């Protein structure tokens, strides 16, 4: 079955940390960039971070830069998002998706991504 599955979400207090995972199966993981997106209630899905196919180039949106770290392990077909210093405004459903190319773009435009996971809920209490 072709799928990407997110895990690691949960409820955490402000200032806490979570690590999200995205594991792909049945599709080419290694040759593509992958990204994390999030969607808060009443808002559109927005890009959070992207990592290129080798893992040596990353993109972050301004609101998470310095707090979140994206990484990948191509031997495990898995991408990660380490989230530190979480704030209530980080509350959202977090999704992973595969970019159609091997490199990231600064725009993180959702139509450029495919094979979306089902999402994992992250809730940060104040």
Contact map, one row per residue, 1 for C-alpha under 8 A:
111000000000000000000000110000000000000000000000000000000000000000000000000000000000000000000000000000000000000000000000000000
111100000000000000000001111000000000000000000000000000000000000000000000000000000000000000000000000000000000000000100000000000
111110000000000000000001111000000000000000000000000000000000000000000000000000000000000000000000000000000000000000111000000000
011111000000000000000111100000000000000000000000000000000000000000000000000000000000000000000001100000000000000000111100000000
001111100000000000001111000000000000000000000000000000000000000000000000000000000000000000000001000000000000000000001110000000
000111110000000000011110000000000000000000000000000000000000000000000000000000000000000000000111000000000000000000001111000000
000011111000000000011100000000000000000000000000000000000000000000000000000000000000000000000000000000000000000000000011000000
000001111100000001111000000000000000000000000000000000000000000000000000000000000000000000000000000000000000000000000001000000
000000111110000001110000000000000000000000000000000000000000000000000000000000000000000000000000000000000000000000000001111000
000000011111000001000000000000000000000000000000000000000000000000000000000000000000000000000000000000000000000000000001111000
000000001111100000000000000000000000000000000000000000000000000000000000000000000000000000000000000000000000000000000000011110
000000000111110111000000000000000000000000000000000000000000000000000000000000000000000000000000000000000000000000000000011110
000000000011111100000000000000000000000000000000000000000000000000000000000000000000011000000000000000000000000000000000000111
000000000001111100000000000000000000000000000000000000000000000000000000000000000000111100000000000000000000000000000000000111
000000000000111110000000000000000000000000000000000000000000000000000000000000000001111000000000000000000000000000000000000000
000000000001111111000000000000000000000000000000000000000000000000000000000000000001110000000000000000000000000000000000000000
000000000001001111100000000000000000000000000000000000000000000000000000000000000111110000000000000000000000000000000000000000
000000011101000111110000000000000000000000000000000000000000000000000000000000000111000000000000000000000000000000000000000000
000000011000000011111000000000000000000000000000000000000000000000000000000000011110000000000000000000000000000000000000000000
000001111000000001111100000000000000000000000000000000000000000000000000000000011110000000000000000000000000000000000000000000
000011110000000000111110000000000000000000000000000000000000000000000000000001111000000000000000000000000000000000000000000000
000111100000000000011111000000000000000000000000000000000000000000000000000001110000000000000001000000000000000000000000000000
000111000000000000001111100000000000000000000000000000000000000000000000000111100000000000000000000000000000000000000000000000
011110000000000000000111111010000000000000000000000000000000000000000000000011000000000000000000000000000000000000000000000000
111100000000000000000011111000000000000000000000000000000000000000000000000010000000000000000000000000000000000000000000000000
111000000000000000000001111100000000000000000000000000000000000000000000000000000000000000000000000000000000000000000000000000
011000000000000000000001111110000000000000000000000000000000000000000000000000000000000000000000000000000000000000000000000000
000000000000000000000000011111110000000000000000000000000000000000000000000000000000000000000000000000000000000000000000000000
000000000000000000000001001111110000000000000000000000000000000000000000010010000000000000000000010000000000000000000000000000
000000000000000000000000000111110000000000000000000011000000000000000000010010000000000000000000000000000000000000000000000000
000000000000000000000000000111111000000000000000000010000000000000000000000000000000000000000000000011000000000000000000000000
000000000000000000000000000111111100000000000000000110000000000000000000000000000000000000000000011111100000000000000000000000
000000000000000000000000000000111110000000000000011110000000000000000000000000000000000000000000011111110000000000000000000000
000000000000000000000000000000011111000000000000011110000000000000000000000000100000000000000001111000010000000000000000000000
000000000000000000000000000000001111100000000011111000000000000000000000000000000000000000000001111000000001000010000000000000
000000000000000000000000000000000111110000000011110000000000000000000000000000001000000000000111100000000000000000000000000000
000000000000000000000000000000000011111000001111100000000000000000000000000000000000000000000111100000000000000000000000000000
000000000000000000000000000000000001111100001111000000000000000000000000000000000000000000011110000000000000000000000000000000
000000000000000000000000000000000000111110111100000000000000000000000000000000000000000000011100000000000000000000000000000000
000000000000000000000000000000000000011111111000000000000000000000000000000000000000000000111000000000000000000000000000000000
000000000000000000000000000000000000001111100000000000000000000000000000000000000000000000010000000000000000000000000000000000
000000000000000000000000000000000000000111110000000000000000000000000000000000000000000000000000000000000000000000000000000000
000000000000000000000000000000000000001111111000000000000000000000000000000000000000000000000000000000000000000000000000000000
000000000000000000000000000000000000001101111100000000000000000000000000000000000000000000000000000000000000000000000000000000
000000000000000000000000000000000000111100111110000000000000000000000000000000000000000000000000000000000000010000000000000000
000000000000000000000000000000000000111000011111000000000000000000000000000000000000000000000000000000000001010000000000000000
000000000000000000000000000000000011110000001111100000000000100000000000000000000000000000000000000000000011110000000000000000
000000000000000000000000000000000011110000000111110000000001100100000000000000000000000000000000000000000001000000000000000000
000000000000000000000000000000000011100000000011111000000111100000000100000000000000000000000000000000000001000000000000000000
000000000000000000000000000000001111000000000001111100000111000000000100000000000000000000000000000000010001000000000000000000
000000000000000000000000000000001110000000000000111110111110000000000111000000000000000000000000000000110000000000000000000000
000000000000000000000000000000011100000000000000011111111100000000000000000000000000000000000000000001110000000000000000000000
000000000000000000000000000001111100000000000000001111110000000000000000000000000000000000000000000001100000000000000000000000
000000000000000000000000000001000000000000000000000111111000000000000000000000000000000000000000000000000000000000000000000000
000000000000000000000000000000000000000000000000001111111100000000000011000000000000000000000000000000000000000000000000000000
000000000000000000000000000000000000000000000000001111111100000000000000000000000000000000000000000000000000000000000000000000
000000000000000000000000000000000000000000000000001101111110000000000000000000000000000000000000000000010000000000000000000000
000000000000000000000000000000000000000000000000111100111111000000000100000000000000000000000000000000010000000000000000000000
000000000000000000000000000000000000000000000000111000001111100000000000000000000000000000000000000000011100000000000000000000
000000000000000000000000000000000000000000000001110000000111110110000000000000000000000000000000000000000000000000000000000000
000000000000000000000000000000000000000000000011100000000011111110000000000000000000000000000000000000000000000000000000000000
000000000000000000000000000000000000000000000000000000000001111110000000000000000000000000000000000000000000000000000000000000
000000000000000000000000000000000000000000000000000000000000111110000000000000000000000000000000000000000000000000000000000000
000000000000000000000000000000000000000000000001000000000001111111110000000000000000000000000000000000000000000000000000000000
000000000000000000000000000000000000000000000000000000000001111111110000000000000000000000000000000000000000000000000000000000
000000000000000000000000000000000000000000000000000000000000000111111000000000000000000000000000000000000000000000000000000000
000000000000000000000000000000000000000000000000000000000000000111111000000000000011110000000000000000000000000000000000000000
000000000000000000000000000000000000000000000000000000000000000111111100000000001111000000000000000000000000000000000000000000
000000000000000000000000000000000000000000000000000000000000000001111110000000001110000000000000000000000000000000000000000000
000000000000000000000000000000000000000000000000111000000100000000011111000000111100000000000000000000000000000000000000000000
000000000000000000000000000000000000000000000000001000100000000000001111100000111000000000000000000000000000000000000000000000
000000000000000000000000000000000000000000000000001000100000000000000111110011110000000000000000000000000000000000000000000000
000000000000000000000000000000000000000000000000000000000000000000000011111111100000000000000000000000000000000000000000000000
000000000000000000000000000011000000000000000000000000000000000000000001111111000000000000000000000000000000000000000000000000
000000000000000000000000000000000000000000000000000000000000000000000000111111000000000000000000000000000000000000000000000000
000000000000000000000010000000000000000000000000000000000000000000000000111111000000000000000000000000000000000000000000000000
000000000000000000000011100011000000000000000000000000000000000000000001111111100000000000000000000000000000000000000000000000
000000000000000000001111000000000000000000000000000000000000000000000001111111110000000000000000000000000000000000000000000000
000000000000000000001110000000000100000000000000000000000000000000000111100011111000000000000000000000000000000000000000000000
000000000000000000111100000000000000000000000000000000000000000000000111000001111100000000000000000000000000000000000000000000
000000000000000000111000000000000001000000000000000000000000000000011110000000111110000000000000000000000000000000000000000000
000000000000000011110000000000000000000000000000000000000000000000011100000000011111000000000000000000000000000000000000000000
000000000000000011110000000000000000000000000000000000000000000000111000000000001111110000000000000000000000000000000000000000
000000000000001111000000000000000000000000000000000000000000000000110000000000000111110000000000000000000000000000000000000000
000000000000011110000000000000000000000000000000000000000000000000100000000000000011111000000000000000000000000000000000000000
000000000000111110000000000000000000000000000000000000000000000000100000000000000011111101000000000000000000000000000000000100
000000000000111000000000000000000000000000000000000000000000000000000000000000000000111111100000000000000000000000000000000111
000000000000010000000000000000000000000000000000000000000000000000000000000000000000011111100000000000000000000000000000001111
000000000000000000000000000000000000000000000000000000000000000000000000000000000000001111100000000000000000000000000000000100
000000000000000000000000000000000000000000000000000000000000000000000000000000000000011111110000000000000000000000000000011100
000000000000000000000000000000000000000100000000000000000000000000000000000000000000001111111000000000000000000000000000111100
000000000000000000000000000000000000011110000000000000000000000000000000000000000000000001111100000000000000000000000000111000
000000000000000000000000000000000000011100000000000000000000000000000000000000000000000000111110000000000000000000000011110000
000001000000000000000000000000000001111000000000000000000000000000000000000000000000000000011111000000000000000000000011110000
000001000000000000000000000000000001110000000000000000000000000000000000000000000000000000001111100000000000000000011111000000
000111000000000000000100000000000111100000000000000000000000000000000000000000000000000000000111110000000000000000011010000000
000100000000000000000000000000000111100000000000000000000000000000000000000000000000000000000011111000000000000011111000000000
000000000000000000000000000010011110000000000000000000000000000000000000000000000000000000000001111100000000000011110000000000
000000000000000000000000000000011110000000000000000000000000000000000000000000000000000000000000111111110000000111000000000000
000000000000000000000000000000011000000000000000000000000000000000000000000000000000000000000000011111000000000111000000000000
000000000000000000000000000000111000000000000000000000000000000000000000000000000000000000000000001111110000000000000000000000
000000000000000000000000000000111000000000000000000110000000000000000000000000000000000000000000001111110000000000000000000000
000000000000000000000000000000011000000000000000001110000000000000000000000000000000000000000000001011111000000000000000000000
000000000000000000000000000000001100000000000000011100001110000000000000000000000000000000000000001011111101000000000000000000
000000000000000000000000000000000000000000000000000000000010000000000000000000000000000000000000000000111111000000000000000000
000000000000000000000000000000000000000000000000000000000010000000000000000000000000000000000000000000011111000000000000000000
000000000000000000000000000000000000000000000010000000000000000000000000000000000000000000000000000000001111100000000000000000
000000000000000000000000000000000010000000000111110000000000000000000000000000000000000000000000000000011111110100000000000000
000000000000000000000000000000000000000000000010000000000000000000000000000000000000000000000000000000000011111110000000000000
000000000000000000000000000000000000000000001110000000000000000000000000000000000000000000000000000000000001111110000000000000
000000000000000000000000000000000000000000000000000000000000000000000000000000000000000000000000000000000000111111000000000000
000000000000000000000000000000000000000000000000000000000000000000000000000000000000000000000000001100000001111111000000000000
000000000000000000000000000000000010000000000000000000000000000000000000000000000000000000000000111100000000111111110000000000
000000000000000000000000000000000000000000000000000000000000000000000000000000000000000000000000111100000000001111110000000000
011100000000000000000000000000000000000000000000000000000000000000000000000000000000000000000000110000000000000011111000000000
001100000000000000000000000000000000000000000000000000000000000000000000000000000000000000000011110000000000000011111100000000
001111000000000000000000000000000000000000000000000000000000000000000000000000000000000000000011100000000000000000111110000000
000111000000000000000000000000000000000000000000000000000000000000000000000000000000000000000010000000000000000000011111000000
000011100000000000000000000000000000000000000000000000000000000000000000000000000000000000001111000000000000000000001111100000
000001111100000000000000000000000000000000000000000000000000000000000000000000000000000000001110000000000000000000000111110000
000000001100000000000000000000000000000000000000000000000000000000000000000000000000000000111100000000000000000000000011111000
000000001111000000000000000000000000000000000000000000000000000000000000000000000000000001111100000000000000000000000001111100
000000001111000000000000000000000000000000000000000000000000000000000000000000000000000101110000000000000000000000000000111110
000000000011110000000000000000000000000000000000000000000000000000000000000000000000011111100000000000000000000000000000011111
000000000011110000000000000000000000000000000000000000000000000000000000000000000000001100000000000000000000000000000000001111
000000000000110000000000000000000000000000000000000000000000000000000000000000000000001100000000000000000000000000000000000111
